[in-house]
Structures are given as C-alpha cells and as structure tokens.
Amino acid sequence: MAHFAQLNEDNVVTQVIVVHNNELLVDGVEQEAKGIAFCQRLLGGRWIQTSYNRNIRKNYAGIDFTYDAQRDAFIAPQPEGEGWLLDEATCIWRNAALEAEEAAREAARQQIDIGTTRV
C-alpha cells in the first residue's frame, strides 16, 4: 500500500489516504505521478506521496504537517515552548535542554538499578 498526503495552498497536510499499489504501477514499477493522478481524479486537490516507513520525504505526513519542497520533507508543527530547533538532517524538532534533562534522568535510573542489584 502507498500513502498520499493532500496539501492545501500553504503546503499544509489536510488528509492522508492509502492507495492500493495497483494504482501506481506502470509496467510493474510504482510511479508516484500515477498515484498523484489517481488521488486527483478521486478527490481533487494537490497530492504528494509519503512513506509510513520514512523511505521518502524524511517523515510520514500527518495532519497539519507542512511539506517543505526545498528539503523535500514533511515537517511536524513546531512544539510549543522555547528551545525547539529543527534538525536539518531528519526534519524533526529537537530540544537540547529537554534531551539533556532526559539523559540525566536516565543516568540516575541506571545508577539506582546498579545500586539495587545484588550478585
């Protein structure tokens, strides 16, 4: 199965649908353009393929994600709060301060586990 995201005029995802692979085949090879044409005939609008396995466009599209044509990627809405930066390699929002806090909590949990383990 293939997945396609419908985009509004601002390149924001309004819906994601599943399309049977047979609708994409040309001489036994999947063609995104054929899937886009199928979606347009069925529902109208602008469509682009997304991958549940993140094989293309870095992230699986979700409602309110934005398609960035320059990065050829779907990007989730920026989380609320300060310190969020977009990781250019993955197009996922990261927060260094929150990640450092989580790493410290995990290290503390491991210390507790080591301290309570008996041999």
Biopython code that builds the backbone (N, CA, C, O; Angstrom):
import numpy as np
from Bio.PDB.StructureBuilder import StructureBuilder

atoms = [
    (1, "MET", "N", (0.825, -1.177, 0.000)),
    (1, "MET", "CA", (0.000, 0.000, 0.000)),
    (1, "MET", "C", (0.874, 1.247, 0.000)),
    (1, "MET", "O", (1.948, 1.278, 0.602)),
    (2, "ALA", "N", (0.396, 2.251, -0.677)),
    (2, "ALA", "CA", (1.097, 3.536, -0.729)),
    (2, "ALA", "C", (0.243, 4.573, -0.003)),
    (2, "ALA", "O", (-0.973, 4.420, 0.117)),
    (3, "HIS", "N", (0.891, 5.617, 0.472)),
    (3, "HIS", "CA", (0.200, 6.672, 1.202)),
    (3, "HIS", "C", (0.433, 8.001, 0.491)),
    (3, "HIS", "O", (1.535, 8.299, 0.029)),
    (4, "PHE", "N", (-0.636, 8.788, 0.417)),
    (4, "PHE", "CA", (-0.554, 10.092, -0.221)),
    (4, "PHE", "C", (-1.164, 11.145, 0.693)),
    (4, "PHE", "O", (-2.188, 10.918, 1.337)),
    (5, "ALA", "N", (-0.506, 12.311, 0.734)),
    (5, "ALA", "CA", (-0.955, 13.424, 1.564)),
    (5, "ALA", "C", (-1.528, 14.521, 0.681)),
    (5, "ALA", "O", (-0.933, 14.898, -0.329)),
    (6, "GLN", "N", (-2.686, 15.026, 1.073)),
    (6, "GLN", "CA", (-3.275, 16.157, 0.365)),
    (6, "GLN", "C", (-2.759, 17.441, 1.010)),
    (6, "GLN", "O", (-2.716, 17.569, 2.234)),
    (7, "LEU", "N", (-2.368, 18.391, 0.154)),
    (7, "LEU", "CA", (-1.815, 19.657, 0.626)),
    (7, "LEU", "C", (-2.761, 20.802, 0.298)),
    (7, "LEU", "O", (-3.384, 20.825, -0.763)),
    (8, "ASN", "N", (-2.861, 21.762, 1.234)),
    (8, "ASN", "CA", (-3.627, 22.965, 0.923)),
    (8, "ASN", "C", (-2.709, 23.978, 0.243)),
    (8, "ASN", "O", (-1.572, 23.647, -0.095)),
    (9, "GLU", "N", (-3.185, 25.204, 0.040)),
    (9, "GLU", "CA", (-2.402, 26.216, -0.680)),
    (9, "GLU", "C", (-1.138, 26.642, 0.068)),
    (9, "GLU", "O", (-0.234, 27.231, -0.525)),
    (10, "ASP", "N", (-1.073, 26.346, 1.373)),
    (10, "ASP", "CA", (0.119, 26.672, 2.170)),
    (10, "ASP", "C", (1.042, 25.472, 2.362)),
    (10, "ASP", "O", (1.961, 25.523, 3.180)),
    (11, "ASN", "N", (0.808, 24.399, 1.620)),
    (11, "ASN", "CA", (1.570, 23.144, 1.723)),
    (11, "ASN", "C", (1.388, 22.448, 3.069)),
    (11, "ASN", "O", (2.269, 21.718, 3.523)),
    (12, "VAL", "N", (0.246, 22.678, 3.699)),
    (12, "VAL", "CA", (-0.073, 22.013, 4.961)),
    (12, "VAL", "C", (-0.940, 20.797, 4.641)),
    (12, "VAL", "O", (-1.866, 20.880, 3.834)),
    (13, "VAL", "N", (-0.633, 19.677, 5.276)),
    (13, "VAL", "CA", (-1.346, 18.421, 5.042)),
    (13, "VAL", "C", (-2.747, 18.509, 5.644)),
    (13, "VAL", "O", (-2.919, 18.836, 6.819)),
    (14, "THR", "N", (-3.742, 18.209, 4.811)),
    (14, "THR", "CA", (-5.126, 18.228, 5.277)),
    (14, "THR", "C", (-5.698, 16.823, 5.455)),
    (14, "THR", "O", (-6.647, 16.630, 6.216)),
    (15, "GLN", "N", (-5.127, 15.849, 4.761)),
    (15, "GLN", "CA", (-5.521, 14.453, 4.954)),
    (15, "GLN", "C", (-4.470, 13.542, 4.340)),
    (15, "GLN", "O", (-3.707, 13.946, 3.462)),
    (16, "VAL", "N", (-4.450, 12.303, 4.821)),
    (16, "VAL", "CA", (-3.557, 11.277, 4.282)),
    (16, "VAL", "C", (-4.422, 10.066, 3.968)),
    (16, "VAL", "O", (-5.235, 9.641, 4.789)),
    (17, "ILE", "N", (-4.238, 9.514, 2.770)),
    (17, "ILE", "CA", (-5.022, 8.353, 2.370)),
    (17, "ILE", "C", (-4.103, 7.216, 1.934)),
    (17, "ILE", "O", (-2.933, 7.419, 1.610)),
    (18, "VAL", "N", (-4.670, 6.024, 1.937)),
    (18, "VAL", "CA", (-3.966, 4.826, 1.470)),
    (18, "VAL", "C", (-4.445, 4.521, 0.062)),
    (18, "VAL", "O", (-5.643, 4.551, -0.220)),
    (19, "VAL", "N", (-3.496, 4.227, -0.818)),
    (19, "VAL", "CA", (-3.802, 3.898, -2.206)),
    (19, "VAL", "C", (-3.197, 2.521, -2.502)),
    (19, "VAL", "O", (-2.034, 2.260, -2.196)),
    (20, "HIS", "N", (-3.996, 1.663, -3.093)),
    (20, "HIS", "CA", (-3.506, 0.325, -3.432)),
    (20, "HIS", "C", (-2.367, 0.445, -4.444)),
    (20, "HIS", "O", (-2.413, 1.273, -5.353)),
    (21, "ASN", "N", (-1.357, -0.385, -4.273)),
    (21, "ASN", "CA", (-0.188, -0.351, -5.156)),
    (21, "ASN", "C", (-0.553, -0.499, -6.632)),
    (21, "ASN", "O", (0.139, 0.043, -7.494)),
    (22, "ASN", "N", (-1.629, -1.224, -6.935)),
    (22, "ASN", "CA", (-2.037, -1.399, -8.339)),
    (22, "ASN", "C", (-2.310, -0.066, -9.018)),
    (22, "ASN", "O", (-2.178, 0.045, -10.237)),
    (23, "GLU", "N", (-2.689, 0.947, -8.244)),
    (23, "GLU", "CA", (-2.994, 2.258, -8.823)),
    (23, "GLU", "C", (-1.732, 3.031, -9.193)),
    (23, "GLU", "O", (-1.812, 4.068, -9.852)),
    (24, "LEU", "N", (-0.562, 2.532, -8.773)),
    (24, "LEU", "CA", (0.698, 3.218, -9.026)),
    (24, "LEU", "C", (1.553, 2.541, -10.089)),
    (24, "LEU", "O", (2.558, 3.101, -10.526)),
    (25, "LEU", "N", (1.165, 1.348, -10.505)),
    (25, "LEU", "CA", (2.033, 0.554, -11.369)),
    (25, "LEU", "C", (1.988, 0.980, -12.834)),
    (25, "LEU", "O", (0.926, 1.198, -13.418)),
    (26, "VAL", "N", (3.194, 1.089, -13.402)),
    (26, "VAL", "CA", (3.384, 1.288, -14.833)),
    (26, "VAL", "C", (4.428, 0.261, -15.244)),
    (26, "VAL", "O", (5.590, 0.357, -14.848)),
    (27, "ASP", "N", (4.016, -0.716, -16.033)),
    (27, "ASP", "CA", (4.907, -1.812, -16.432)),
    (27, "ASP", "C", (5.551, -2.482, -15.218)),
    (27, "ASP", "O", (6.731, -2.832, -15.233)),
    (28, "GLY", "N", (4.741, -2.651, -14.162)),
    (28, "GLY", "CA", (5.205, -3.350, -12.966)),
    (28, "GLY", "C", (6.041, -2.516, -12.011)),
    (28, "GLY", "O", (6.528, -3.039, -11.009)),
    (29, "VAL", "N", (6.220, -1.235, -12.295)),
    (29, "VAL", "CA", (7.032, -0.351, -11.448)),
    (29, "VAL", "C", (6.129, 0.746, -10.878)),
    (29, "VAL", "O", (5.349, 1.359, -11.607)),
    (30, "GLU", "N", (6.243, 0.988, -9.560)),
    (30, "GLU", "CA", (5.447, 2.043, -8.936)),
    (30, "GLU", "C", (5.895, 3.413, -9.434)),
    (30, "GLU", "O", (7.089, 3.698, -9.512)),
    (31, "GLN", "N", (4.928, 4.248, -9.768)),
    (31, "GLN", "CA", (5.185, 5.603, -10.239)),
    (31, "GLN", "C", (4.367, 6.577, -9.384)),
    (31, "GLN", "O", (3.137, 6.525, -9.382)),
    (32, "GLU", "N", (5.045, 7.453, -8.669)),
    (32, "GLU", "CA", (4.361, 8.423, -7.823)),
    (32, "GLU", "C", (3.371, 9.262, -8.633)),
    (32, "GLU", "O", (2.264, 9.533, -8.167)),
    (33, "ALA", "N", (3.760, 9.672, -9.833)),
    (33, "ALA", "CA", (2.896, 10.520, -10.660)),
    (33, "ALA", "C", (1.557, 9.842, -10.942)),
    (33, "ALA", "O", (0.524, 10.509, -10.990)),
    (34, "LYS", "N", (1.570, 8.535, -11.125)),
    (34, "LYS", "CA", (0.320, 7.821, -11.378)),
    (34, "LYS", "C", (-0.554, 7.820, -10.131)),
    (34, "LYS", "O", (-1.774, 7.948, -10.227)),
    (35, "GLY", "N", (0.064, 7.675, -8.967)),
    (35, "GLY", "CA", (-0.685, 7.740, -7.708)),
    (35, "GLY", "C", (-1.267, 9.124, -7.466)),
    (35, "GLY", "O", (-2.397, 9.251, -6.995)),
    (36, "ILE", "N", (-0.501, 10.159, -7.785)),
    (36, "ILE", "CA", (-0.995, 11.532, -7.648)),
    (36, "ILE", "C", (-2.197, 11.744, -8.559)),
    (36, "ILE", "O", (-3.208, 12.304, -8.135)),
    (37, "ALA", "N", (-2.092, 11.301, -9.805)),
    (37, "ALA", "CA", (-3.201, 11.445, -10.758)),
    (37, "ALA", "C", (-4.440, 10.710, -10.251)),
    (37, "ALA", "O", (-5.555, 11.215, -10.382)),
    (38, "PHE", "N", (-4.254, 9.528, -9.675)),
    (38, "PHE", "CA", (-5.375, 8.762, -9.120)),
    (38, "PHE", "C", (-6.058, 9.560, -8.009)),
    (38, "PHE", "O", (-7.284, 9.668, -7.984)),
    (39, "CYS", "N", (-5.273, 10.113, -7.098)),
    (39, "CYS", "CA", (-5.827, 10.898, -5.977)),
    (39, "CYS", "C", (-6.573, 12.129, -6.487)),
    (39, "CYS", "O", (-7.642, 12.473, -5.982)),
    (40, "GLN", "N", (-6.003, 12.780, -7.483)),
    (40, "GLN", "CA", (-6.649, 13.975, -8.038)),
    (40, "GLN", "C", (-7.981, 13.622, -8.707)),
    (40, "GLN", "O", (-8.963, 14.350, -8.557)),
    (41, "ARG", "N", (-8.014, 12.527, -9.431)),
    (41, "ARG", "CA", (-9.274, 12.106, -10.057)),
    (41, "ARG", "C", (-10.318, 11.764, -8.995)),
    (41, "ARG", "O", (-11.499, 12.081, -9.142)),
    (42, "LEU", "N", (-9.865, 11.119, -7.933)),
    (42, "LEU", "CA", (-10.765, 10.647, -6.881)),
    (42, "LEU", "C", (-11.283, 11.786, -6.002)),
    (42, "LEU", "O", (-12.476, 11.855, -5.709)),
    (43, "LEU", "N", (-10.378, 12.682, -5.581)),
    (43, "LEU", "CA", (-10.738, 13.684, -4.574)),
    (43, "LEU", "C", (-10.403, 15.124, -4.947)),
    (43, "LEU", "O", (-10.777, 16.051, -4.228)),
    (44, "GLY", "N", (-9.703, 15.322, -6.061)),
    (44, "GLY", "CA", (-9.272, 16.670, -6.423)),
    (44, "GLY", "C", (-8.131, 17.124, -5.530)),
    (44, "GLY", "O", (-7.690, 16.384, -4.651)),
    (45, "GLY", "N", (-7.656, 18.337, -5.754)),
    (45, "GLY", "CA", (-6.622, 18.905, -4.899)),
    (45, "GLY", "C", (-5.216, 18.519, -5.288)),
    (45, "GLY", "O", (-4.976, 17.887, -6.317)),
    (46, "ARG", "N", (-4.289, 18.920, -4.427)),
    (46, "ARG", "CA", (-2.855, 18.645, -4.626)),
    (46, "ARG", "C", (-2.438, 17.499, -3.717)),
    (46, "ARG", "O", (-2.830, 17.443, -2.551)),
    (47, "TRP", "N", (-1.644, 16.591, -4.258)),
    (47, "TRP", "CA", (-1.239, 15.383, -3.536)),
    (47, "TRP", "C", (0.250, 15.141, -3.709)),
    (47, "TRP", "O", (0.846, 15.529, -4.714)),
    (48, "ILE", "N", (0.842, 14.492, -2.712)),
    (48, "ILE", "CA", (2.237, 14.067, -2.783)),
    (48, "ILE", "C", (2.372, 12.789, -1.955)),
    (48, "ILE", "O", (1.697, 12.614, -0.941)),
    (49, "GLN", "N", (3.236, 11.923, -2.399)),
    (49, "GLN", "CA", (3.390, 10.640, -1.717)),
    (49, "GLN", "C", (4.176, 10.815, -0.421)),
    (49, "GLN", "O", (5.084, 11.642, -0.335)),
    (50, "THR", "N", (3.814, 10.030, 0.573)),
    (50, "THR", "CA", (4.524, 9.971, 1.842)),
    (50, "THR", "C", (4.804, 8.508, 2.143)),
    (50, "THR", "O", (4.183, 7.626, 1.551)),
    (51, "SER", "N", (5.714, 8.245, 3.037)),
    (51, "SER", "CA", (6.094, 6.864, 3.328)),
    (51, "SER", "C", (5.963, 6.576, 4.815)),
    (51, "SER", "O", (6.585, 7.230, 5.651)),
    (52, "TYR", "N", (5.139, 5.582, 5.125)),
    (52, "TYR", "CA", (4.963, 5.152, 6.513)),
    (52, "TYR", "C", (6.301, 4.715, 7.120)),
    (52, "TYR", "O", (6.527, 4.875, 8.320)),
    (53, "ASN", "N", (7.181, 4.164, 6.283)),
    (53, "ASN", "CA", (8.497, 3.697, 6.733)),
    (53, "ASN", "C", (9.577, 4.769, 6.607)),
    (53, "ASN", "O", (10.757, 4.489, 6.816)),
    (54, "ARG", "N", (9.180, 5.980, 6.270)),
    (54, "ARG", "CA", (10.100, 7.112, 6.118)),
    (54, "ARG", "C", (11.131, 6.879, 5.016)),
    (54, "ARG", "O", (12.257, 7.369, 5.101)),
    (55, "ASN", "N", (10.749, 6.135, 3.989)),
    (55, "ASN", "CA", (11.665, 5.873, 2.876)),
    (55, "ASN", "C", (11.844, 7.096, 1.989)),
    (55, "ASN", "O", (12.865, 7.238, 1.316)),
    (56, "ILE", "N", (10.857, 7.970, 1.990)),
    (56, "ILE", "CA", (10.938, 9.213, 1.221)),
    (56, "ILE", "C", (10.429, 10.358, 2.089)),
    (56, "ILE", "O", (9.624, 10.144, 2.995)),
    (57, "ARG", "N", (10.891, 11.552, 1.817)),
    (57, "ARG", "CA", (10.420, 12.788, 2.436)),
    (57, "ARG", "C", (10.586, 12.815, 3.944)),
    (57, "ARG", "O", (9.825, 13.477, 4.650)),
    (58, "LYS", "N", (11.578, 12.096, 4.430)),
    (58, "LYS", "CA", (12.083, 12.096, 5.806)),
    (58, "LYS", "C", (11.094, 11.675, 6.881)),
    (58, "LYS", "O", (11.470, 10.929, 7.785)),
    (59, "ASN", "N", (9.846, 12.125, 6.820)),
    (59, "ASN", "CA", (8.862, 11.795, 7.850)),
    (59, "ASN", "C", (7.534, 11.439, 7.210)),
    (59, "ASN", "O", (7.177, 11.960, 6.153)),
    (60, "TYR", "N", (6.811, 10.545, 7.862)),
    (60, "TYR", "CA", (5.464, 10.219, 7.416)),
    (60, "TYR", "C", (4.581, 11.432, 7.661)),
    (60, "TYR", "O", (4.593, 11.997, 8.754)),
    (61, "ALA", "N", (3.822, 11.832, 6.665)),
    (61, "ALA", "CA", (2.977, 13.017, 6.780)),
    (61, "ALA", "C", (1.840, 12.772, 7.763)),
    (61, "ALA", "O", (1.274, 11.681, 7.836)),
    (62, "GLY", "N", (1.529, 13.807, 8.504)),
    (62, "GLY", "CA", (0.375, 13.786, 9.395)),
    (62, "GLY", "C", (-0.433, 15.054, 9.175)),
    (62, "GLY", "O", (0.054, 16.016, 8.581)),
    (63, "ILE", "N", (-1.654, 15.048, 9.650)),
    (63, "ILE", "CA", (-2.494, 16.239, 9.544)),
    (63, "ILE", "C", (-1.760, 17.409, 10.203)),
    (63, "ILE", "O", (-1.206, 17.269, 11.294)),
    (64, "ASP", "N", (-1.761, 18.549, 9.539)),
    (64, "ASP", "CA", (-1.115, 19.794, 9.974)),
    (64, "ASP", "C", (0.406, 19.796, 9.807)),
    (64, "ASP", "O", (1.051, 20.785, 10.156)),
    (65, "PHE", "N", (0.993, 18.726, 9.287)),
    (65, "PHE", "CA", (2.406, 18.771, 8.921)),
    (65, "PHE", "C", (2.532, 19.698, 7.711)),
    (65, "PHE", "O", (1.563, 19.908, 6.981)),
    (66, "THR", "N", (3.709, 20.243, 7.505)),
    (66, "THR", "CA", (3.973, 21.079, 6.346)),
    (66, "THR", "C", (4.922, 20.331, 5.419)),
    (66, "THR", "O", (5.886, 19.708, 5.864)),
    (67, "TYR", "N", (4.631, 20.405, 4.124)),
    (67, "TYR", "CA", (5.564, 19.856, 3.145)),
    (67, "TYR", "C", (6.501, 20.977, 2.739)),
    (67, "TYR", "O", (6.060, 22.014, 2.243)),
    (68, "ASP", "N", (7.800, 20.768, 2.950)),
    (68, "ASP", "CA", (8.833, 21.728, 2.571)),
    (68, "ASP", "C", (9.490, 21.210, 1.296)),
    (68, "ASP", "O", (10.260, 20.249, 1.330)),
    (69, "ALA", "N", (9.182, 21.850, 0.182)),
    (69, "ALA", "CA", (9.686, 21.395, -1.114)),
    (69, "ALA", "C", (11.207, 21.520, -1.204)),
    (69, "ALA", "O", (11.858, 20.686, -1.834)),
    (70, "GLN", "N", (11.773, 22.539, -0.588)),
    (70, "GLN", "CA", (13.229, 22.720, -0.651)),
    (70, "GLN", "C", (13.950, 21.564, 0.034)),
    (70, "GLN", "O", (14.976, 21.093, -0.457)),
    (71, "ARG", "N", (13.428, 21.114, 1.146)),
    (71, "ARG", "CA", (14.025, 19.983, 1.874)),
    (71, "ARG", "C", (13.467, 18.640, 1.390)),
    (71, "ARG", "O", (13.994, 17.582, 1.734)),
    (72, "ASP", "N", (12.392, 18.694, 0.586)),
    (72, "ASP", "CA", (11.641, 17.513, 0.164)),
    (72, "ASP", "C", (11.304, 16.670, 1.390)),
    (72, "ASP", "O", (11.621, 15.482, 1.463)),
    (73, "ALA", "N", (10.643, 17.331, 2.361)),
    (73, "ALA", "CA", (10.365, 16.680, 3.640)),
    (73, "ALA", "C", (9.046, 17.159, 4.224)),
    (73, "ALA", "O", (8.623, 18.296, 4.016)),
    (74, "PHE", "N", (8.407, 16.251, 4.966)),
    (74, "PHE", "CA", (7.260, 16.617, 5.778)),
    (74, "PHE", "C", (7.770, 16.976, 7.165)),
    (74, "PHE", "O", (8.586, 16.261, 7.746)),
    (75, "ILE", "N", (7.277, 18.094, 7.686)),
    (75, "ILE", "CA", (7.740, 18.588, 8.982)),
    (75, "ILE", "C", (6.534, 18.799, 9.889)),
    (75, "ILE", "O", (5.567, 19.465, 9.518)),
    (76, "ALA", "N", (6.609, 18.222, 11.080)),
    (76, "ALA", "CA", (5.542, 18.380, 12.073)),
    (76, "ALA", "C", (5.456, 19.840, 12.517)),
    (76, "ALA", "O", (6.430, 20.582, 12.386)),
    (77, "PRO", "N", (4.309, 20.256, 13.038)),
    (77, "PRO", "CA", (4.239, 21.603, 13.593)),
    (77, "PRO", "C", (5.255, 21.758, 14.729)),
    (77, "PRO", "O", (5.520, 20.813, 15.471)),
    (78, "GLN", "N", (5.807, 22.941, 14.850)),
    (78, "GLN", "CA", (6.792, 23.175, 15.911)),
    (78, "GLN", "C", (6.104, 23.052, 17.262)),
    (78, "GLN", "O", (5.051, 23.653, 17.476)),
    (79, "PRO", "N", (6.689, 22.274, 18.184)),
    (79, "PRO", "CA", (6.104, 22.154, 19.522)),
    (79, "PRO", "C", (6.092, 23.514, 20.224)),
    (79, "PRO", "O", (6.906, 24.390, 19.929)),
    (80, "GLU", "N", (5.164, 23.667, 21.144)),
    (80, "GLU", "CA", (5.092, 24.904, 21.904)),
    (80, "GLU", "C", (6.233, 24.958, 22.915)),
    (80, "GLU", "O", (6.755, 23.925, 23.334)),
    (81, "GLY", "N", (6.603, 26.148, 23.290)),
    (81, "GLY", "CA", (7.667, 26.339, 24.260)),
    (81, "GLY", "C", (8.952, 26.784, 23.585)),
    (81, "GLY", "O", (9.050, 26.845, 22.360)),
    (82, "GLU", "N", (9.917, 27.088, 24.408)),
    (82, "GLU", "CA", (11.188, 27.601, 23.910)),
    (82, "GLU", "C", (12.198, 26.481, 23.698)),
    (82, "GLU", "O", (12.085, 25.399, 24.275)),
    (83, "GLY", "N", (13.179, 26.766, 22.862)),
    (83, "GLY", "CA", (14.319, 25.877, 22.706)),
    (83, "GLY", "C", (14.204, 24.839, 21.612)),
    (83, "GLY", "O", (15.095, 24.002, 21.467)),
    (84, "TRP", "N", (13.126, 24.868, 20.834)),
    (84, "TRP", "CA", (12.953, 23.876, 19.782)),
    (84, "TRP", "C", (13.677, 24.317, 18.523)),
    (84, "TRP", "O", (13.491, 25.437, 18.047)),
    (85, "LEU", "N", (14.509, 23.423, 17.986)),
    (85, "LEU", "CA", (15.236, 23.676, 16.746)),
    (85, "LEU", "C", (14.991, 22.505, 15.801)),
    (85, "LEU", "O", (14.894, 21.354, 16.225)),
    (86, "LEU", "N", (14.894, 22.820, 14.524)),
    (86, "LEU", "CA", (14.669, 21.784, 13.534)),
    (86, "LEU", "C", (15.991, 21.124, 13.168)),
    (86, "LEU", "O", (16.928, 21.792, 12.731)),
    (87, "ASP", "N", (16.060, 19.815, 13.349)),
    (87, "ASP", "CA", (17.227, 19.039, 12.944)),
    (87, "ASP", "C", (17.177, 18.933, 11.420)),
    (87, "ASP", "O", (16.287, 18.281, 10.875)),
    (88, "GLU", "N", (18.115, 19.562, 10.737)),
    (88, "GLU", "CA", (18.098, 19.606, 9.270)),
    (88, "GLU", "C", (18.268, 18.227, 8.640)),
    (88, "GLU", "O", (17.764, 17.983, 7.543)),
    (89, "ALA", "N", (18.961, 17.337, 9.309)),
    (89, "ALA", "CA", (19.197, 16.003, 8.746)),
    (89, "ALA", "C", (17.930, 15.148, 8.764)),
    (89, "ALA", "O", (17.683, 14.373, 7.840)),
    (90, "THR", "N", (17.128, 15.296, 9.824)),
    (90, "THR", "CA", (15.940, 14.453, 9.980)),
    (90, "THR", "C", (14.623, 15.204, 9.807)),
    (90, "THR", "O", (13.569, 14.595, 9.624)),
    (91, "CYS", "N", (14.697, 16.534, 9.868)),
    (91, "CYS", "CA", (13.498, 17.393, 9.847)),
    (91, "CYS", "C", (12.556, 17.061, 11.000)),
    (91, "CYS", "O", (11.334, 17.075, 10.851)),
    (92, "ILE", "N", (13.148, 16.765, 12.145)),
    (92, "ILE", "CA", (12.414, 16.525, 13.389)),
    (92, "ILE", "C", (12.809, 17.622, 14.370)),
    (92, "ILE", "O", (13.979, 17.992, 14.466)),
    (93, "TRP", "N", (11.814, 18.139, 15.101)),
    (93, "TRP", "CA", (12.089, 19.167, 16.103)),
    (93, "TRP", "C", (12.813, 18.556, 17.287)),
    (93, "TRP", "O", (12.427, 17.499, 17.784)),
    (94, "ARG", "N", (13.878, 19.236, 17.742)),
    (94, "ARG", "CA", (14.668, 18.762, 18.882)),
    (94, "ARG", "C", (14.802, 19.896, 19.884)),
    (94, "ARG", "O", (14.821, 21.072, 19.519)),
    (95, "ASN", "N", (14.893, 19.527, 21.134)),
    (95, "ASN", "CA", (15.080, 20.499, 22.197)),
    (95, "ASN", "C", (16.237, 20.015, 23.055)),
    (95, "ASN", "O", (16.077, 19.088, 23.850)),
    (96, "ALA", "N", (17.395, 20.635, 22.902)),
    (96, "ALA", "CA", (18.616, 20.180, 23.579)),
    (96, "ALA", "C", (18.456, 20.172, 25.088)),
    (96, "ALA", "O", (18.929, 19.251, 25.754)),
    (97, "ALA", "N", (17.798, 21.185, 25.638)),
    (97, "ALA", "CA", (17.633, 21.252, 27.097)),
    (97, "ALA", "C", (16.792, 20.086, 27.598)),
    (97, "ALA", "O", (17.141, 19.457, 28.597)),
    (98, "LEU", "N", (15.677, 19.788, 26.910)),
    (98, "LEU", "CA", (14.835, 18.665, 27.332)),
    (98, "LEU", "C", (15.551, 17.329, 27.148)),
    (98, "LEU", "O", (15.409, 16.430, 27.977)),
    (99, "GLU", "N", (16.316, 17.195, 26.069)),
    (99, "GLU", "CA", (17.063, 15.957, 25.846)),
    (99, "GLU", "C", (18.133, 15.770, 26.923)),
    (99, "GLU", "O", (18.373, 14.644, 27.358)),
    (100, "ALA", "N", (18.776, 16.851, 27.359)),
    (100, "ALA", "CA", (19.782, 16.765, 28.423)),
    (100, "ALA", "C", (19.121, 16.347, 29.744)),
    (100, "ALA", "O", (19.675, 15.541, 30.491)),
    (101, "GLU", "N", (17.949, 16.894, 30.022)),
    (101, "GLU", "CA", (17.225, 16.510, 31.236)),
    (101, "GLU", "C", (16.859, 15.035, 31.207)),
    (101, "GLU", "O", (17.019, 14.335, 32.207)),
    (102, "GLU", "N", (16.372, 14.560, 30.074)),
    (102, "GLU", "CA", (16.006, 13.149, 29.948)),
    (102, "GLU", "C", (17.235, 12.251, 30.098)),
    (102, "GLU", "O", (17.160, 11.203, 30.739)),
    (103, "ALA", "N", (18.363, 12.654, 29.511)),
    (103, "ALA", "CA", (19.599, 11.873, 29.645)),
    (103, "ALA", "C", (20.035, 11.813, 31.106)),
    (103, "ALA", "O", (20.493, 10.768, 31.568)),
    (104, "ALA", "N", (19.899, 12.917, 31.840)),
    (104, "ALA", "CA", (20.266, 12.934, 33.258)),
    (104, "ALA", "C", (19.343, 12.015, 34.060)),
    (104, "ALA", "O", (19.803, 11.288, 34.940)),
    (105, "ARG", "N", (18.039, 12.044, 33.758)),
    (105, "ARG", "CA", (17.101, 11.148, 34.451)),
    (105, "ARG", "C", (17.429, 9.689, 34.166)),
    (105, "ARG", "O", (17.387, 8.853, 35.069)),
    (106, "GLU", "N", (17.756, 9.379, 32.912)),
    (106, "GLU", "CA", (18.094, 8.001, 32.556)),
    (106, "GLU", "C", (19.373, 7.564, 33.265)),
    (106, "GLU", "O", (19.455, 6.436, 33.752)),
    (107, "ALA", "N", (20.358, 8.433, 33.327)),
    (107, "ALA", "CA", (21.603, 8.100, 34.039)),
    (107, "ALA", "C", (21.317, 7.850, 35.516)),
    (107, "ALA", "O", (21.883, 6.934, 36.112)),
    (108, "ALA", "N", (20.450, 8.655, 36.103)),
    (108, "ALA", "CA", (20.100, 8.464, 37.515)),
    (108, "ALA", "C", (19.373, 7.138, 37.709)),
    (108, "ALA", "O", (19.629, 6.434, 38.685)),
    (109, "ARG", "N", (18.463, 6.786, 36.788)),
    (109, "ARG", "CA", (17.765, 5.494, 36.880)),
    (109, "ARG", "C", (18.750, 4.337, 36.795)),
    (109, "ARG", "O", (18.622, 3.355, 37.525)),
    (110, "GLN", "N", (19.729, 4.451, 35.911)),
    (110, "GLN", "CA", (20.722, 3.385, 35.780)),
    (110, "GLN", "C", (21.554, 3.266, 37.044)),
    (110, "GLN", "O", (21.896, 2.157, 37.455)),
    (111, "GLN", "N", (21.884, 4.388, 37.666)),
    (111, "GLN", "CA", (22.635, 4.357, 38.930)),
    (111, "GLN", "C", (21.823, 3.658, 40.009)),
    (111, "GLN", "O", (22.370, 2.870, 40.781)),
    (112, "ILE", "N", (20.520, 3.937, 40.074)),
    (112, "ILE", "CA", (19.649, 3.295, 41.062)),
    (112, "ILE", "C", (19.596, 1.802, 40.786)),
    (112, "ILE", "O", (19.678, 1.001, 41.717)),
    (113, "ASP", "N", (19.461, 1.412, 39.521)),
    (113, "ASP", "CA", (19.416, -0.005, 39.162)),
    (113, "ASP", "C", (20.707, -0.703, 39.560)),
    (113, "ASP", "O", (20.675, -1.820, 40.077)),
    (114, "ILE", "N", (21.843, -0.053, 39.323)),
    (114, "ILE", "CA", (23.132, -0.648, 39.694)),
    (114, "ILE", "C", (23.236, -0.779, 41.206)),
    (114, "ILE", "O", (23.719, -1.793, 41.711)),
    (115, "GLY", "N", (22.790, 0.229, 41.922)),
    (115, "GLY", "CA", (22.857, 0.222, 43.389)),
    (115, "GLY", "C", (21.950, -0.803, 44.029)),
    (115, "GLY", "O", (22.234, -1.240, 45.145)),
    (116, "THR", "N", (20.887, -1.203, 43.391)),
    (116, "THR", "CA", (19.953, -2.157, 43.987)),
    (116, "THR", "C", (20.156, -3.569, 43.488)),
    (116, "THR", "O", (19.491, -4.483, 43.975)),
    (117, "THR", "N", (21.047, -3.786, 42.539)),
    (117, "THR", "CA", (21.299, -5.122, 42.015)),
    (117, "THR", "C", (22.230, -5.866, 42.956)),
    (117, "THR", "O", (23.276, -5.353, 43.354)),
    (118, "ARG", "N", (21.838, -7.070, 43.301)),
    (118, "ARG", "CA", (22.671, -7.894, 44.176)),
    (118, "ARG", "C", (23.191, -9.091, 43.379)),
    (118, "ARG", "O", (22.500, -9.651, 42.528)),
    (119, "VAL", "N", (24.416, -9.453, 43.684)),
    (119, "VAL", "CA", (25.039, -10.569, 42.995)),
    (119, "VAL", "C", (25.017, -11.786, 43.868)),
    (119, "VAL", "O", (25.500, -12.844, 43.464)),
]
sb = StructureBuilder()
sb.init_structure("model")
sb.init_model(0)
sb.init_chain("A")
sb.init_seg("    ")
for serial, (resi, resn, name, xyz) in enumerate(atoms, 1):
    if name == "N":
        sb.init_residue(resn, " ", resi, " ")
    sb.init_atom(name, np.array(xyz, "f"), 0.0, 1.0, " ", f" {name:<3s}", serial, name[0])
structure = sb.get_structure()
